[in-house]
Amino acid sequence: MLHIFVDADACPVKQEVFRVAGRCGLKVTLVANSWMRTPNESWITLEVVGDGFDAADDWIVEHVQSGDIVITADIPLASRCLKAGACVLGSTGKPFTHDNIGQALATRNLLEELRGAGEITGGPAPLKKSDKSRFLQQLDEVIQSIRRQHPGNFTCPEP
């Protein structure tokens, strides 16, 4: 059955994931380094992992299966999940694919070097309403695409 894994510690679109997953009858696992409040639904699980470096990433990669969906802004995690056969979406709705992950990793590494040299300060811009809207649309599209490829695995009512 299709499963959505969320790299949850800093994910700004958890509520949107819950809304779509609830409508489609999908299981959601939030993976985080510390406890967080979650809706009291049987299809939502919180997996608290240790504070170790990449502990949440490692847990997701160990449990994700081909055809699952991973929600993350972490580009190295996105790359690992793509290799495992998962569909990966960023929190702004940008899909990570085999075609764009190499450039995303290269850009991330360049920006990390520039930040280390003091050339760039600050983090990513706050999520806008249009980003959340694009995320919802993209998540729906990914679910529908998987549904077409594997029609017997689950049913998702049309919006």
For each residue, the residues with C-beta under 8 A, 3 or more apart:
1: 26 27 153 154
2: 26 27 67 68 69 143 146 147 150 153 154
3: 26 27 28 29 64 65 68 69
4: 17 21 26 27 28 29 68 69 70 71
5: 28 29 31 60 63 64 68 69 70 71 86
6: 11 14 17 28 29 30 31 70 71 72
7: 10 11 31 56 57 60 70 71 72 73 74 77
8: 11 14 30 31 32 36 46 56
9: 32 33 34 56
10: 7 73
11: 6 7 8 14 17 30 71 72 73 91
12: 91 127 132
13: 16 17 71 91 127 132 135
14: 6 8 11 17 18 30
15: 18 19
16: 13 19 20 132 135 136 139
17: 4 6 11 13 14 20 21 28 71 139
18: 14 15 21 22 28 39 41 44
19: 15 16 22 23 136
20: 16 17 23 24 26 136 139 140 143
21: 4 17 18 24 25 26 27 28 43 44
22: 18 19 25 41 43
23: 19 20 156 157 159
24: 20 21 143 154 155 156 157
25: 21 22 43 154 155 156
26: 1 2 3 4 20 21 43 143 154 156
27: 1 2 3 4 21 43 44 45
28: 3 4 5 6 17 18 21 43 44 45
29: 3 4 5 6 44 45 46 47 63
30: 6 8 11 14 36 38 44 45 46 47
31: 5 6 7 8 47 49 56 59 60
32: 8 9 35 36 46 47 48 49 56
33: 9 48 49 50 51 55 56
34: 9 48
35: 32 46 48
36: 8 30 32 46
37:
38: 30 41 44 46
39: 18 44
40:
41: 18 22 38 44
42:
43: 21 22 25 26 27 28
44: 18 21 27 28 29 30 38 39 41
45: 27 28 29 30
46: 8 29 30 32 35 36 38
47: 29 30 31 32 59
48: 32 33 34 35
49: 31 32 33 52 55 56 58 59
50: 33 55
51: 33 55
52: 49 55
53:
54: 57 58 77
55: 33 49 50 51 52 58 59
56: 7 8 9 31 32 33 49 59 60
57: 7 54 60 61 74 76 77 80
58: 49 54 55 61 62
59: 31 47 49 55 56 62 63
60: 5 7 31 56 57 63 64 70 72 77 81
61: 57 58 64 77 80 81 84
62: 58 59
63: 5 29 59 60
64: 3 5 60 61 68 70 81 84 86
65: 3 68 84 85 86
66: 84 85 86
67: 2 85 86 87 146 149 150 153
68: 2 3 4 5 64 65 86 87
69: 2 3 4 5 86 87 88 89 139 142 143 146
70: 4 5 6 7 60 64 77 78 81 86 87 88 89
71: 4 5 6 7 11 13 17 88 89 90 91 139
72: 6 7 11 60 77 78 81 88 90 91
73: 7 10 11 90 91 124
74: 7 57 77 78
75: 78 79 96 101 104 105 108
76: 57 79 80 105 108
77: 7 54 57 60 61 70 72 74 80 81
78: 70 72 74 75 81 82 88 90 96 101 104
79: 75 76 82 83 96 101 105
80: 57 61 76 77 83 84
81: 60 61 64 70 72 77 78 84 86 88
82: 78 79 85 86 88 96 97 98 101
83: 79 80
84: 61 64 65 66 80 81
85: 65 66 67 82
86: 5 64 65 66 67 68 69 70 81 82
87: 67 68 69 70 95 142 145 146
88: 69 70 71 72 78 81 82 95 96
89: 69 70 71 93 94 95 96 135 138 139 142
90: 71 72 73 78 93 94 95 96
91: 11 12 13 71 72 73 127 131 135
92: 127 131 134 135
93: 89 90 131 133 134 135 136 137 138 139
94: 89 90 138
95: 87 88 89 90 138 142
96: 75 78 79 82 88 89 90 100 101 104
97: 82 100 101
98: 82 101
99:
100: 96 97 103 104
101: 75 78 79 82 96 97 98 104 105
102: 105 106
103: 100 106 107
104: 75 78 96 100 101 107 108
105: 75 76 79 101 102 108 109
106: 102 103 109 110
107: 103 104 110 111
108: 75 76 104 105 111 112
109: 105 106 112 113
110: 106 107 113 114
111: 107 108 114 115 120
112: 108 109 115 116
113: 109 110 116 117
114: 110 111 117 119 120
115: 111 112 118 119 120 121
116: 112 113
117: 113 114
118: 115 121
119: 114 115
120: 111 114 115
121: 115 118
122:
123:
124: 73
125: 128
126:
127: 12 13 91 92 131 132
128: 125 131 132
129: 132 133
130: 133 134
131: 91 92 93 127 128 134 135
132: 12 13 16 127 128 129 135 136
133: 93 129 130 136 137
134: 92 93 130 131 137 138
135: 13 16 89 91 92 93 131 132 138 139
136: 16 19 20 93 132 133 139 140
137: 93 133 134 140 141
138: 89 93 94 95 134 135 141 142
139: 16 17 20 69 71 89 93 135 136 142 143
140: 20 136 137 143 144 159
141: 137 138 144 145
142: 69 87 89 95 138 139 145 146
143: 2 20 24 26 69 139 140 146 147 156
144: 140 141 147 148 156
145: 87 141 142 148 149
146: 2 67 69 87 142 143 149 150 153
147: 2 143 144 150 151 153 154 155 156
148: 144 145 151
149: 67 145 146
150: 2 67 146 147 153
151: 147 148
152:
153: 1 2 67 146 147 150
154: 1 2 24 25 26 147
155: 24 25 147
156: 23 24 25 26 143 144 147
157: 23 24
158:
159: 23 140
